[in-house]
Amino acid sequence: MGRPLTVLFLLWLVMGSAGCDLDQHDHPDLKTGRELFDYHCAPCHKADGSGVFLKGVPANRHTDLSVLQVMHKVQSASGGKKAMPVFARMPQQEQVKIAIYLKYLGAK
């Protein structure tokens, strides 16, 4: 690969991997718990919170965790298997909205 192609490839690789960071929170258009859940959680847990058993992604909609415990799990991914990404930079307002929406899913 020539030098210009190598530089372009590396630039593409860096830009592409930056888009894979799930801990991005510059999305002013996402305001509701459902919108935030769909953006941050649904890619793994599905939009209805049912999870994907065959991939080892647990259902989260019928969680026994309290809102504060869900917020802690989102912030630190503590407990159980460590496959869940950590959302260390997620603002507390987003955590609250997601946790409340998740509890709403369990009540449906």
Disulfide bonds with the S-S distance in Angstrom:
none
